[in-house]
């Protein structure tokens, strides 16, 4: 009987020894597991931060703009327009001039921003035709600042007296800046352009952003 009891005591001691050994191993590994977890969490946080930064960068491009839904004016599109923080004398509320049944819209954002929009149906070569038109004129030198398939931004310089192509009545050099584009919404091509006399470059840069933002809404 005593021998049997001694064997039980030995088995119990062996069991306790193995348990303590396993516990010791787990405790020694815990800091490594904890550090691995912290590292993984930090890495995930950094990746998430980059994603937010990229999204904020996209928003920053239009931080001086407000969206205008043109659906109520018979154009199923949204456009971003400069707000009062753009320092161009923009009004707080854009004005859209349009007659029902007509195919022309004029958007005014204060006295220094007028964007013309016109419905051209299924015509899809408006920009190409405009470039040919500019090439044919004789009194202005055209310098393209943006030359894309669906949009051009250009500098127009009136040729001064002394130039072979200049008008004989011209004596003062004059520059203006213009944007011209075409955008297709639901199979309809819209012309978007600045006024004929153009604007200063700072206005046209903002207007070009507005034109780029012109996109369909459901």
C-alpha positions as CSV (number, residue, x, y, z in Angstrom):
1,X,0.0,0.0,0.0
2,X,2.8,2.4,0.9
3,X,4.5,1.6,-2.4
4,X,1.3,2.4,-4.3
5,X,1.0,5.8,-2.4
6,X,4.6,6.6,-3.3
7,X,4.0,6.0,-6.9
8,X,1.0,8.3,-6.9
9,X,3.1,11.0,-5.3
10,X,5.7,10.6,-7.9
11,X,3.1,10.8,-10.7
12,X,1.6,13.9,-9.1
13,X,5.0,15.6,-8.9
14,X,5.8,14.7,-12.5
15,X,2.4,16.2,-13.6
16,X,3.0,19.4,-11.6
17,X,6.5,19.7,-13.1
18,X,5.3,19.4,-16.7
19,X,2.4,21.8,-16.0
20,X,4.8,24.4,-14.6
21,X,7.2,23.9,-17.5
22,X,4.4,24.5,-20.0
23,X,3.2,27.6,-18.1
24,X,6.8,28.9,-18.0
25,X,7.1,28.5,-21.7
26,X,3.8,30.3,-22.4
27,X,4.9,33.2,-20.1
28,X,8.2,33.5,-21.9
29,X,6.5,33.5,-25.3
30,X,3.9,36.1,-24.3
31,X,6.1,39.2,-24.8
32,X,7.0,38.0,-28.3
33,X,3.3,37.4,-29.2
34,X,2.4,40.8,-27.7
35,X,5.1,42.6,-29.7
36,X,4.0,40.8,-32.9
37,X,0.5,41.9,-32.3
38,X,1.5,45.6,-31.7
39,X,3.7,45.5,-34.8
40,X,0.8,44.2,-37.0
41,X,-1.6,46.7,-35.5
42,X,0.8,49.6,-36.2
43,X,1.4,48.4,-39.8
44,X,-2.4,48.2,-40.4
45,X,-2.8,51.7,-39.0
46,X,-0.2,53.1,-41.3
47,X,-1.8,51.6,-44.3
48,X,-5.2,53.0,-43.3
49,X,-3.6,56.4,-42.8
50,X,-2.2,56.4,-46.3
51,X,-5.6,55.6,-47.7
52,X,-7.2,58.5,-45.8
53,X,-4.5,60.8,-46.9
54,X,-5.1,60.0,-50.6
55,X,-8.8,60.5,-50.2
56,X,-8.2,63.8,-48.5
57,X,-5.8,64.9,-51.3
58,X,-8.6,64.3,-53.8
59,X,-11.0,66.4,-51.7
60,X,-8.3,69.1,-51.2
61,X,-8.3,69.7,-55.0
62,X,-11.8,71.1,-54.6
63,X,-11.6,72.6,-51.1
64,X,-12.7,76.0,-52.5
65,X,-15.6,74.6,-54.4
66,X,-19.2,73.6,-53.8
67,X,-21.2,71.1,-55.8
68,X,-24.2,72.2,-57.9
69,X,-26.8,69.6,-59.1
70,X,-28.0,70.6,-62.5
71,X,-30.8,68.1,-62.6
72,X,-33.4,70.7,-61.8
73,X,-32.2,72.6,-64.8
74,X,-32.7,69.6,-67.2
75,X,-29.1,68.5,-67.2
76,X,-28.5,65.2,-65.3
77,X,-25.1,66.2,-64.1
78,X,-23.2,67.6,-61.1
79,X,-20.6,70.3,-61.3
80,X,-18.2,71.8,-58.8
81,X,-18.1,75.6,-58.7
82,X,-15.9,78.1,-56.8
83,X,-17.3,79.3,-53.5
84,X,-16.8,82.6,-51.7
85,X,-13.4,81.4,-50.3
86,X,-11.8,81.3,-53.8
87,X,-11.1,85.0,-53.7
88,X,-12.5,85.8,-57.1
89,X,-15.5,87.7,-56.0
90,X,-17.7,84.6,-56.1
91,X,-21.2,84.8,-54.7
92,X,-22.4,82.4,-52.1
93,X,-25.1,81.1,-54.5
94,X,-24.5,80.4,-58.2
95,X,-27.0,81.7,-60.7
96,X,-28.2,79.4,-63.6
97,X,-29.8,81.2,-66.5
98,X,-31.9,78.8,-68.6
99,X,-35.2,78.9,-70.5
100,X,-37.3,75.8,-70.5
101,X,-37.1,74.0,-73.8
102,X,-33.9,75.8,-74.7
103,X,-30.5,74.1,-75.2
104,X,-28.3,76.8,-73.6
105,X,-27.3,77.4,-70.0
106,X,-25.2,80.1,-68.5
107,X,-23.8,79.7,-65.0
108,X,-22.7,82.8,-63.1
109,X,-20.7,82.7,-59.9
110,X,-20.3,86.3,-59.1
111,X,-19.3,88.9,-61.6
112,X,-16.0,87.2,-62.6
113,X,-17.1,83.7,-63.5
114,X,-19.4,82.9,-66.4
115,X,-19.5,79.3,-67.7
116,X,-21.5,78.6,-70.9
117,X,-23.1,75.2,-71.5
118,X,-24.8,74.1,-74.6
119,X,-26.5,70.9,-75.7
120,X,-25.1,69.6,-79.0
121,X,-26.9,66.3,-79.2
122,X,-24.9,63.4,-80.6
123,X,-22.0,65.6,-82.0
124,X,-18.8,64.3,-80.5
125,X,-16.0,66.3,-82.2
126,X,-16.5,69.7,-80.7
127,X,-13.0,70.1,-79.4
128,X,-11.4,69.0,-82.6
129,X,-13.6,71.5,-84.6
130,X,-12.7,74.3,-82.2
131,X,-8.9,73.7,-82.6
132,X,-9.4,73.9,-86.4
133,X,-11.3,77.1,-86.0
134,X,-8.5,78.6,-83.8
135,X,-5.9,77.5,-86.4
136,X,-7.6,79.4,-89.1
137,X,-7.9,82.8,-87.4
138,X,-5.2,85.4,-88.2
139,X,-5.0,88.0,-85.4
140,X,-4.3,85.8,-82.4
141,X,-1.4,83.6,-81.4
142,X,-2.7,80.5,-79.7
143,X,-0.7,78.6,-77.0
144,X,-2.2,75.5,-75.6
145,X,-1.8,75.0,-71.9
146,X,-3.9,71.9,-71.7
147,X,-4.5,69.9,-74.9
148,X,-6.7,66.9,-74.3
149,X,-9.3,65.0,-76.3
150,X,-12.2,66.4,-74.5
151,X,-10.8,69.7,-73.2
152,X,-8.4,72.5,-74.1
153,X,-7.1,75.4,-72.1
154,X,-5.3,78.0,-74.2
155,X,-3.6,81.4,-74.1
156,X,-4.7,83.8,-76.8
157,X,-2.3,86.7,-77.6
158,X,-3.3,89.5,-79.9
159,X,-0.6,90.1,-82.4
160,X,1.0,93.6,-82.0
161,X,1.8,96.1,-84.8
162,X,5.0,95.2,-86.6
163,X,4.1,91.5,-86.8
164,X,3.5,90.4,-90.4
165,X,0.1,88.8,-89.5
166,X,-1.0,91.6,-87.2
167,X,-4.0,93.8,-87.8
168,X,-2.9,97.3,-88.9
169,X,-4.9,98.9,-86.1
170,X,-3.3,96.9,-83.3
171,X,-0.7,98.6,-81.2
172,X,-1.1,97.1,-77.7
173,X,-0.3,93.5,-76.8
174,X,-3.2,91.7,-75.2
175,X,-3.5,88.3,-73.6
176,X,-6.5,86.3,-72.5
177,X,-7.2,82.8,-71.3
178,X,-9.9,80.4,-72.4
179,X,-11.3,76.9,-71.7
180,X,-13.3,74.8,-74.1
181,X,-14.5,71.3,-73.5
182,X,-17.0,68.7,-74.4
183,X,-18.6,66.2,-72.0
184,X,-21.0,63.4,-72.8
185,X,-23.9,62.7,-70.4
186,X,-26.4,59.9,-71.2
187,X,-25.5,60.0,-74.9
188,X,-25.8,63.8,-75.2
189,X,-22.7,65.9,-75.8
190,X,-22.5,69.2,-73.9
191,X,-20.2,72.1,-74.8
192,X,-18.7,73.9,-71.8
193,X,-16.7,77.0,-72.4
194,X,-15.6,80.4,-71.0
195,X,-17.0,83.6,-72.4
196,X,-15.7,84.7,-75.8
197,X,-13.4,87.5,-74.4
198,X,-11.8,85.1,-72.0
199,X,-10.5,85.7,-68.4
200,X,-7.4,86.1,-66.4
201,X,-5.5,82.8,-66.0
202,X,-6.5,82.4,-62.3
203,X,-10.1,82.4,-63.3
204,X,-9.6,80.0,-66.1
205,X,-7.7,77.6,-63.9
206,X,-10.7,77.4,-61.6
207,X,-13.1,77.1,-64.5
208,X,-11.1,74.2,-65.9
209,X,-11.5,72.4,-62.6
210,X,-15.2,73.0,-62.7
211,X,-15.4,71.6,-66.3
212,X,-13.4,68.5,-65.3
213,X,-15.8,67.9,-62.4
214,X,-18.8,67.8,-64.7
215,X,-20.2,64.3,-64.3
216,X,-23.5,62.4,-64.5
217,X,-25.9,62.0,-61.6
218,X,-28.7,59.4,-61.3
